[in-house]
Amino acid sequence: MTEESKTPFYITTAIPYVNAPPHIGHALLFVYADITARYQRFLGKDVRFLTGTDEHGQKIANKAAELGKTTTEFVDEISQTVREMAQLVGMSNTDFIRTTEDRHARAVEAFWKRVDANGWIYKKKYGGLYCVGCEQFKTEKDLVDGVCPDHRVKPEYIEEENYFFKLSAFGDRLLALYAERPDYVIPESRFNEMKRLVQDGLEDMSISRSKERLPWGLPVPGDDTQVIYVWFDALVNYLTGAGFGTESEAEWMKWWGSVTHVLGQEINRFHSILWVAMCMAADIEPPKQFAVHGWITADGQKMSKSLGNVIAPEFLRQNFGLDGMRYLLAREFVFSSDGDYSEKRFRERYDADLANNFGNLVNRTTSMLQKYFGGEIVRTSEGDMDGYWTAYRLAMDRFQYDRALEAAWKAMQDLNQDIDIQKPWTLAKEGKTDQLADHLYDWLESIRQIAWMIRPFMPFTSDRILDVLNVSGDREQMTIEEVSTWGGIRIGQKIGTVPPLFPRLEIPT
């Protein structure tokens, strides 16, 4: 299958805001999105995968000033840490966007002009309570005891003339779209939250700020006294990554028609409501789907620097290895729910699932083939992994990554149990070599398929196992239909041995 004949699939992460270095929440987002991208390639699709950094706004300008740096110096530094974290967690993104890039400025200008030409932008004087932390105007009902509930700061009253987006006009169109697409926002609980917000009524939104008050931002086209509000700027990055503003409409629409946004629940309304309305206003097809993951706490508490419980992605990589970290994030945190990080629980699962179950299975089967048959496949047997693949694919298609891993680990547990039942060491002692060879083929062929099953989660471990099994071919081009067919290992194939894939850890007391 050529690249041109493949179905396009465009996936994006929410782009981290560069007012602070990335943390475990960003690592979880990146791993979820990367699993999705790798799985879609596994389905045979042509994947375009975008991440990057959001670099405008008042919080960033304030933080740079606080540190005694120019804003450009500051955003360059933090953007680089995000790029490094993408590499740290093994992301396979094909593009990295910065909202300070020229290509993005061109896309935002083109987008603004389309929305404005369609009559959805107007200018008016406005006074209201403004929270710098949220970079939003607040109403009294948004506050708790007079302060922003998220930042615990009293908003300041600001009065100025800004441009507004007629968000209030899109309520009915949004609800109609939601009704047409029952899985538009995953999970359903997050979708229902958005429906209620729209049903309660939408208000027009200020989408510019005075340049005198906030010089750090993209200028409003045709009005150099105003800069574009950070959200109206940042959300357009998804279009920029598809080629909007620089490529032909046919080219960027090829990707845009398949776009899935992966994001955290705290910014769901900016995406599922505001961004969809913005696309409608620009006569651009709304995104295809939103996948919204939950929050992470640490030992039952919200993570904060003051509590000293912020978990750095580097810590996870150092303690559990690259694929161990990716597995634990996907297995411990249910995509659709909030999750709690516990180092003790991570270590226990690492040892139980990876060292004892998975690593031991691969080691014992390859070692037996070496011991009894010199590492060569001498017989084949009939079998299948169809039931495990069915459960796996159903879960993967629904962003239920913990359940997909459960299917893979159920296959491993069943293999380990079968080895204990068949007692290959006894078969060898009794001279039942044909029966022993049949069982070893069954176990090793199943492991070959499990290695493919875990590939979106643990690509580097998958490669190590496939190398040992002497699996040939371009693995990046092989599809799920090809690798899930029984009989991939053949008579005469040489199988190596592998040292423990996941050394046991010491569990702290």
URLIN-V272599 format. One record per pair of residues at least 4 apart in sequence whose C-alpha atoms are under 7 Angstrom apart, sorted by the first residue. I is the first residue (numbers start at 1). J is the second residue. Records with the same first field share a line. If there is no record, write none. Layout:
I: J ; J
//
This chain:
1: 5 ; 6
2: 6
3: 46
6: 44 ; 45 ; 46
7: 45 ; 46
8: 45 ; 46 ; 47 ; 255 ; 258
9: 45 ; 46 ; 47 ; 48 ; 255 ; 258 ; 259
10: 47 ; 48 ; 49 ; 255 ; 256 ; 258 ; 259 ; 260
11: 37 ; 48 ; 49 ; 50 ; 259 ; 260 ; 261
12: 49 ; 50 ; 51 ; 238 ; 260 ; 261 ; 262
13: 30 ; 33 ; 50 ; 51 ; 261 ; 262 ; 263
14: 262 ; 263
15: 51 ; 52 ; 53 ; 54
16: 53 ; 54
17: 53 ; 54 ; 55
18: 53 ; 54 ; 55 ; 60 ; 75 ; 78 ; 79
19: 59 ; 60 ; 63
20: 78
21: 78 ; 81
22: 26 ; 82
23: 27 ; 311 ; 312 ; 313
24: 28 ; 311 ; 312 ; 313
25: 29 ; 296
26: 30
27: 31 ; 89 ; 313
28: 32 ; 329
29: 33 ; 263
30: 34 ; 86 ; 91
31: 35 ; 89 ; 326
32: 36
33: 37 ; 262
34: 38 ; 91 ; 92
35: 39 ; 456 ; 457
36: 40
37: 41 ; 47 ; 49
38: 42 ; 456
39: 43 ; 456
40: 44 ; 45 ; 47
41: 45 ; 46 ; 47
42: 478 ; 479 ; 480
43: 479 ; 480
44: 479
48: 94
49: 93 ; 94 ; 95
50: 93 ; 94 ; 95 ; 96 ; 241
51: 93 ; 95 ; 96 ; 97
52: 96 ; 97 ; 98
53: 79 ; 97 ; 98 ; 99
54: 98 ; 99 ; 234
55: 75 ; 98 ; 99 ; 100
56: 60 ; 216 ; 217 ; 230
57: 61 ; 216 ; 217 ; 230
58: 62 ; 132 ; 135 ; 214
59: 63 ; 132 ; 133
60: 64
61: 65 ; 71 ; 216
62: 66
63: 67
64: 68 ; 69 ; 70 ; 71 ; 74
65: 69 ; 70
69: 73 ; 74
70: 74
71: 75
72: 76
73: 77
74: 78
75: 79
76: 80
77: 81
78: 82
79: 83
80: 84
81: 85
82: 86
83: 87
84: 88
85: 89
86: 90 ; 91
87: 91
89: 322
97: 241
99: 104 ; 234 ; 237
100: 104
101: 105
102: 106
103: 107 ; 240
104: 108 ; 237 ; 240
105: 109 ; 218
106: 110 ; 245
107: 111 ; 240 ; 244 ; 245
108: 112 ; 233 ; 236
109: 113 ; 221
110: 114 ; 245
111: 115 ; 282
112: 116
113: 117
114: 118 ; 282
115: 119 ; 120 ; 121 ; 281 ; 282
116: 120 ; 121
118: 281
120: 165 ; 166 ; 281
121: 163 ; 164 ; 165 ; 166
122: 163 ; 164 ; 165
123: 161 ; 162 ; 163 ; 164
124: 161 ; 162 ; 163
125: 160 ; 161 ; 162
126: 159 ; 160 ; 161
127: 158 ; 159 ; 160
128: 137 ; 157 ; 158 ; 159
129: 137 ; 138 ; 139 ; 155 ; 156 ; 157 ; 158
130: 136 ; 137 ; 138 ; 155 ; 156 ; 157 ; 158
131: 135 ; 136 ; 137 ; 138 ; 155 ; 156
132: 136
133: 151
138: 142
143: 147 ; 148 ; 149
144: 148 ; 149
146: 154
147: 152 ; 153 ; 154 ; 155
148: 152 ; 153 ; 154 ; 155
162: 206 ; 208 ; 209
163: 206 ; 207 ; 208
164: 204 ; 205 ; 206 ; 207
165: 204 ; 205 ; 206 ; 207
166: 204 ; 205
167: 202 ; 203 ; 204 ; 205 ; 277
168: 202 ; 203 ; 204
170: 174 ; 277
171: 175 ; 198 ; 201 ; 202
172: 176
173: 177
174: 178
175: 179 ; 195
176: 180
177: 181
178: 182 ; 184
184: 289 ; 290
185: 190 ; 191 ; 289 ; 290 ; 291
186: 190 ; 191 ; 290 ; 291 ; 292
187: 191 ; 292 ; 336
188: 192
189: 193
190: 194
191: 195
192: 196
193: 197
194: 198 ; 269 ; 272
195: 199
196: 200
197: 201
198: 202
207: 228 ; 229 ; 232
208: 226 ; 227 ; 228 ; 229
209: 214 ; 226 ; 227 ; 228 ; 229
210: 214 ; 225 ; 226 ; 227
211: 215 ; 225 ; 226 ; 227
217: 227 ; 228
218: 227 ; 228
219: 224 ; 226 ; 227 ; 228
220: 224 ; 226 ; 227 ; 228
228: 232 ; 233
229: 233
230: 234
231: 235
235: 275
236: 240
237: 241
238: 242
239: 243 ; 244
240: 244 ; 245
242: 252 ; 255 ; 256
243: 247 ; 252
244: 252
247: 251 ; 252
248: 252
249: 253
250: 254
252: 256
253: 257
255: 259
257: 288
258: 288
259: 287 ; 288 ; 289
260: 287 ; 288 ; 289 ; 290
261: 289 ; 290 ; 291
262: 290 ; 291 ; 292
263: 291 ; 292 ; 293
264: 268 ; 292 ; 293 ; 294
265: 292 ; 293 ; 294
267: 271
268: 272 ; 292
269: 273 ; 274
270: 274 ; 275
271: 275 ; 276
272: 276
273: 277
274: 278
275: 279
276: 280 ; 286 ; 287
277: 281
278: 282
279: 283 ; 284 ; 285 ; 286
280: 284 ; 285 ; 286
292: 336
293: 335 ; 336 ; 337
294: 335 ; 336 ; 337 ; 338 ; 339
295: 338 ; 339
296: 338 ; 339 ; 340 ; 341
297: 301 ; 302 ; 303 ; 339 ; 340 ; 341
298: 302 ; 303 ; 309 ; 340 ; 341 ; 342
299: 340 ; 341 ; 342
300: 340
303: 309 ; 310
304: 308 ; 309 ; 310
305: 309 ; 310
313: 317
314: 318
315: 319
316: 320 ; 325
317: 321 ; 322 ; 325
320: 324 ; 325
321: 325
322: 326
323: 327 ; 458 ; 460 ; 461
324: 328
325: 329
326: 330 ; 457 ; 458
327: 331 ; 457 ; 458
328: 332 ; 346
329: 333
330: 401 ; 402
331: 402 ; 405
333: 339
334: 339 ; 402
335: 399 ; 400 ; 401
342: 346
343: 347
344: 348 ; 507 ; 508
345: 349
346: 350
347: 351 ; 505 ; 507
348: 352 ; 507
349: 353
350: 354 ; 355
351: 355 ; 356 ; 504 ; 505
352: 356 ; 357
353: 357 ; 358
354: 358 ; 359 ; 502
355: 359 ; 360 ; 502 ; 503 ; 504
356: 360
357: 361
358: 362 ; 412
359: 363 ; 500 ; 501 ; 502
360: 364
361: 365 ; 416
362: 366
363: 367 ; 497 ; 498 ; 499 ; 500
364: 368
365: 369 ; 444
366: 370 ; 495 ; 496 ; 497
367: 371 ; 497
368: 372
369: 373 ; 374 ; 375 ; 376 ; 440
370: 374 ; 375
375: 494 ; 495 ; 496
376: 492 ; 493 ; 494 ; 495
377: 490 ; 491 ; 492 ; 493 ; 494
378: 437 ; 491 ; 492
379: 437 ; 438 ; 441 ; 491
380: 438 ; 441 ; 491
381: 438 ; 441 ; 442
383: 442 ; 486
384: 486
385: 389 ; 446
386: 390
387: 391
388: 392 ; 407 ; 408 ; 411
389: 393
390: 394
391: 395 ; 404 ; 407
392: 396 ; 404 ; 407
393: 397
394: 398
395: 399 ; 400 ; 401 ; 403 ; 404
396: 400 ; 401 ; 404
400: 404
401: 405
402: 406
403: 407
404: 408
405: 409
406: 410
407: 411
408: 412 ; 450 ; 453
409: 413
410: 414
411: 415
412: 416
413: 417
414: 418
415: 419 ; 443
416: 420
417: 421
418: 422
419: 423 ; 424
423: 427
424: 428 ; 436
425: 429
426: 430
427: 431 ; 432 ; 433 ; 436
428: 432 ; 433 ; 436
432: 436
433: 437
434: 438
435: 439
436: 440
437: 441
438: 442
439: 443
440: 444
441: 445
442: 446
443: 447
444: 448
445: 449 ; 487 ; 488 ; 489
446: 450
447: 451
448: 452 ; 466
449: 453 ; 483 ; 484
450: 454
451: 455 ; 462 ; 465 ; 466
452: 462
454: 458 ; 462
455: 459 ; 462
458: 462
459: 463
460: 464
461: 465
462: 466
463: 467
464: 468
465: 469
466: 470 ; 471
467: 471
468: 495 ; 496 ; 497 ; 498
469: 495 ; 496
470: 494 ; 495
474: 478
478: 482
479: 483
480: 484
481: 485
489: 493
//
